[in-house]
Amino acid sequence: MAGCVGQWDVDQLLEGGTGPPSERELRLRLGRTLVLRAILGSVSCRPTAPFWESWWKQAIPPLVCTAPLLLQWWHYSQSEPHRQQCYLFMAWTVVDPADLVSGEPMTSPASDIVTLDVTPLTNLLTRSDMVYLLGDPDRVATWCSQQLRRPLEQRPAGLTAELNTPRGRAELLLRPELLLQALRVNVPSKMDLWRNVDRTVKNMWMSNYRPMDTYQETREELERFFNYNLHKQIQHRLPKMDAASVDATAGLWRRRLQQLLSGDRLRTAYDAVTGWWPDRWEMMPYYLAVDETDSEGRGSDTGKAI
């Protein structure tokens, strides 16, 4: 519970009477909170979210050749499926299976993979949660029923069950594009809130994005750090460290920095990080394209993912 306070809306954890909740009740509330985070997080990080354009410009050019596996990991860790799966798995681990109807864990024939059905987790959501997520759940439920009466090829992709069923809730709430389609048609005011979230997250990424430091900027920053009072910094960050350890640590840092700043060592290390690896499969044209809009104003080309 303490780990949630700094990052999440914990109203669901704190609601109820003034007395302390039982362990079972607290587990149910935490599971409910995690399911809500899975839904909200998957919408804010969906593939079509506008912040990804800034992410592409920040992450792809410096990493696509120097550290492609790191780029792949970073992208996946920021993506909607990863966040959604993590929250739902945590919800499964905190809630007693006896409190979830149906949906037993299924094990593959090789017994090395366990597949958990997320459908029972939607039973944790209350009426107030549905209002919070959908604005007007009755109107959205009516829209879902209307769509299900249409021919299969005319239905929204992924919609197969009524919203008042666990399967229908899972289909709508855990598919970001389907959820936004339902809001766009039925609850425009709720869709406006998501557009505002998109703008806020995009602006945050744009304001925080900085191009990679040049070699000279990197050197100047290390030289400034070399001149810091390392003893004071270490004592501030590690107040329990004894004086002898502080002296030894500060001395080691200073010697390592001095070695890095001497001769061509920093240049070699910088080139190793920023240099281009051989493009053996000639994939660069498929990773990056010239951003004509940006280049017109600055007179230079900027890498942009396609």
C-alpha positions in Angstrom: 0.0 0.0 0.0 2.8 2.4 0.8 4.4 1.7 -2.6 1.2 2.9 -4.3 0.8 6.3 -2.6 3.5 8.1 -4.6 2.3 7.0 -8.1 -1.4 5.9 -8.1 -4.8 7.2 -7.2 -5.4 5.1 -4.0 -9.0 6.1 -3.4 -10.1 2.5 -3.9 -7.7 1.4 -1.2 -8.8 3.9 1.3 -12.6 3.8 0.8 -14.9 2.3 3.4 -15.3 2.7 7.1 -12.9 4.3 9.5 -11.7 1.0 10.9 -8.9 -1.0 9.4 -10.0 -3.4 6.6 -9.5 -7.1 6.9 -6.6 -8.7 4.9 -9.1 -10.1 2.4 -10.8 -6.8 1.9 -7.5 -5.0 1.5 -6.4 -7.6 -1.1 -9.6 -7.1 -3.1 -9.2 -3.3 -3.0 -5.6 -3.6 -4.1 -6.5 -6.0 -6.9 -9.2 -3.6 -8.0 -6.7 -0.7 -8.0 -4.3 -2.7 -10.1 -7.0 -3.6 -12.7 -7.9 0.1 -13.0 -4.2 0.9 -13.5 -4.0 -1.7 -16.2 -6.9 -0.1 -18.1 -5.8 3.5 -17.7 -2.2 2.7 -18.4 -3.0 0.8 -21.5 -4.9 3.7 -22.9 -2.3 6.3 -22.1 0.5 4.2 -23.7 -1.4 2.7 -26.6 0.5 2.6 -29.9 -1.4 5.5 -31.4 -0.8 7.8 -28.4 0.8 11.1 -29.7 3.7 11.0 -27.2 5.4 8.2 -29.2 6.5 10.6 -31.8 8.8 12.4 -29.3 9.9 9.0 -27.9 10.9 7.9 -31.4 13.0 11.0 -31.9 14.7 10.6 -28.5 15.3 6.9 -28.5 15.8 5.5 -32.0 18.6 7.6 -33.5 21.2 7.1 -30.7 20.3 3.4 -30.0 19.2 1.8 -33.3 22.8 1.0 -34.3 24.7 1.1 -31.0 22.3 -0.9 -28.8 19.4 -2.4 -30.7 18.5 -4.8 -27.9 18.4 -2.0 -25.4 16.1 0.0 -27.8 13.8 -3.0 -28.1 13.7 -3.5 -24.4 13.1 0.2 -23.7 10.3 0.3 -26.3 8.6 -2.8 -24.8 8.9 -1.5 -21.2 7.1 1.7 -22.2 4.4 -0.1 -24.3 0.8 -0.7 -23.6 0.9 -4.5 -23.6 3.8 -4.6 -21.1 2.2 -2.2 -18.6 -1.2 -3.9 -18.9 0.3 -7.4 -18.4 2.3 -6.3 -15.4 -0.6 -4.7 -13.6 -2.9 -7.6 -14.3 -0.4 -10.2 -13.2 0.1 -8.2 -9.9 -3.7 -8.2 -9.5 -3.8 -12.0 -9.9 -1.1 -12.4 -7.3 -2.7 -10.4 -4.6 -6.3 -11.6 -4.9 -7.3 -15.0 -3.4 -8.4 -17.2 -6.4 -11.5 -18.2 -4.3 -12.7 -14.6 -4.7 -12.7 -14.9 -8.5 -15.3 -17.0 -10.3 -14.2 -19.2 -13.2 -10.9 -18.6 -14.9 -8.6 -21.2 -13.5 -4.9 -20.9 -14.5 -4.2 -23.1 -17.6 -0.8 -24.7 -18.0 0.7 -25.5 -21.4 1.5 -29.2 -22.2 5.2 -28.6 -21.6 4.4 -27.2 -18.2 6.7 -24.2 -18.7 4.1 -21.5 -19.3 1.1 -20.5 -17.2 -1.7 -18.6 -18.9 -4.0 -16.6 -16.6 -7.4 -15.6 -17.9 -8.0 -11.9 -17.1 -11.8 -12.1 -17.4 -12.4 -12.9 -13.7 -10.4 -9.9 -12.7 -13.1 -7.6 -14.2 -15.5 -8.9 -11.5 -13.5 -6.8 -9.1 -14.7 -3.6 -10.7 -17.7 -1.8 -9.1 -20.4 0.3 -10.5 -18.5 3.4 -9.5 -15.4 2.1 -11.3 -17.5 1.7 -14.5 -18.8 5.2 -14.2 -15.3 6.5 -13.6 -14.0 4.6 -16.7 -16.9 5.1 -19.1 -18.8 8.1 -17.9 -22.2 6.6 -18.8 -21.8 2.8 -18.7 -25.5 2.2 -19.5 -25.2 4.2 -22.7 -22.0 2.4 -23.6 -23.7 -1.0 -22.8 -26.5 -0.1 -25.2 -24.0 0.7 -27.9 -22.2 -2.6 -27.4 -25.6 -4.5 -27.7 -26.3 -2.6 -30.9 -22.9 -3.4 -32.4 -23.3 -7.1 -31.5 -26.6 -7.2 -33.6 -24.7 -6.1 -36.6 -23.1 -8.5 -39.1 -19.7 -9.8 -37.9 -17.8 -7.9 -40.6 -19.4 -4.6 -39.5 -18.7 -4.9 -35.8 -15.8 -3.2 -34.0 -12.9 -5.5 -33.9 -12.6 -7.6 -30.7 -16.2 -7.1 -29.6 -18.0 -10.4 -29.0 -19.9 -10.2 -25.7 -22.3 -7.8 -23.8 -20.8 -5.3 -21.5 -22.7 -6.7 -18.5 -20.7 -9.9 -18.7 -17.1 -10.4 -17.5 -15.9 -11.3 -21.0 -17.6 -8.2 -22.5 -16.0 -6.0 -19.8 -12.6 -7.5 -20.5 -13.0 -7.0 -24.3 -14.0 -3.4 -24.0 -11.8 -2.2 -21.1 -8.6 -3.9 -22.0 -8.6 -3.0 -25.7 -7.6 0.7 -25.7 -8.8 1.6 -29.3 -12.1 -0.2 -28.8 -12.6 1.6 -25.5 -11.8 5.0 -27.0 -14.2 4.3 -29.9 -17.0 3.6 -27.5 -16.3 6.8 -25.6 -15.9 8.9 -28.8 -19.4 7.8 -30.0 -21.3 7.7 -26.7 -19.5 9.9 -24.1 -17.7 12.8 -25.9 -16.9 14.5 -22.6 -14.9 11.5 -21.4 -13.1 11.4 -24.8 -12.2 15.0 -24.2 -10.5 14.1 -21.0 -8.4 11.5 -22.8 -7.4 14.0 -25.4 -6.2 16.3 -22.6 -4.2 13.4 -21.1 -2.7 12.8 -24.5 -1.7 16.4 -24.9 -0.2 16.5 -21.3 1.9 13.4 -21.8 3.1 14.5 -25.2 4.1 18.0 -23.9 5.9 16.4 -21.0 8.0 14.3 -23.4 8.6 17.2 -25.7 9.8 19.4 -22.9 12.0 16.7 -21.4 13.5 15.5 -24.7 17.1 16.6 -25.1 19.5 15.5 -27.9 22.5 13.5 -26.8 25.4 15.6 -25.4 28.3 16.2 -27.8 31.8 15.0 -26.9 32.8 18.5 -25.7 29.6 18.8 -23.5 30.3 15.4 -22.0 33.9 16.3 -21.2 32.9 19.6 -19.7 30.3 17.9 -17.5 32.8 15.3 -16.3 35.4 18.0 -15.6 32.8 19.9 -13.5 32.0 16.7 -11.6 35.7 16.1 -11.0 35.9 19.5 -9.2 33.0 18.8 -7.0 33.5 18.1 -3.3 33.0 14.4 -3.6 33.3 13.8 0.2 30.4 16.1 0.8 28.3 14.5 -2.0 29.0 11.0 -0.6 28.2 11.9 3.0 25.0 13.5 1.9 23.8 10.5 -0.1 25.2 7.8 2.2 25.1 9.3 5.7 25.8 6.0 7.4 29.1 5.5 5.6 32.1 5.9 7.9 34.8 8.5 7.3 37.4 6.0 6.1 35.0 4.5 3.5 34.0 8.0 2.3 37.7 8.8 1.8 38.3 5.6 -0.1 35.2 6.0 -2.3 36.0 9.6 -3.1 39.5 8.8 -3.9 38.5 5.9 -6.2 36.0 8.1 -8.1 38.6 10.9 -8.5 41.2 8.4 -9.9 38.8 6.8 -12.3 37.6 10.2 -13.6 41.2 11.4 -14.0 42.0 8.3 -16.0 38.9 8.8 -18.2 39.8 12.4 -18.8 43.4 11.7 -19.7 44.6 11.2 -23.3 42.1 9.8 -25.7 40.2 7.6 -23.3 37.1 9.7 -23.1 37.0 10.1 -26.9 37.4 6.4 -27.4 34.6 5.6 -24.9 32.3 8.3 -26.4 32.8 7.0 -30.0 32.1 3.5 -28.8 28.7 4.6 -27.5 27.7 6.9 -30.3 29.4 5.1 -33.2 27.4 3.3 -35.9 27.5 -0.4 -35.9 27.6 -2.2 -39.3 24.2 -2.4 -40.8 24.6 -6.0 -42.0 21.0 -6.4 -43.0 20.6 -2.9 -44.4 17.6 -2.1 -42.1 18.3 1.6 -41.5 15.9 2.9 -44.2 13.1 1.0 -42.4 13.9 2.4 -39.0 14.5 6.0 -39.9 13.2 8.5 -42.5 13.9 12.1 -43.1 11.5 14.4 -41.1 10.9 16.9 -43.9 8.8 19.2 -41.7 11.5 19.6 -39.0 14.3 19.9 -41.5 12.7 22.8 -43.4 13.0 25.1 -40.4 16.4 24.1 -39.2 18.2 23.4 -42.4 19.2 19.9 -41.2 17.7 16.4 -41.4 16.3 14.8 -38.3 15.7 11.1 -37.9 12.1 10.1 -37.5 10.7 6.6 -37.1 8.4 5.3 -39.8 
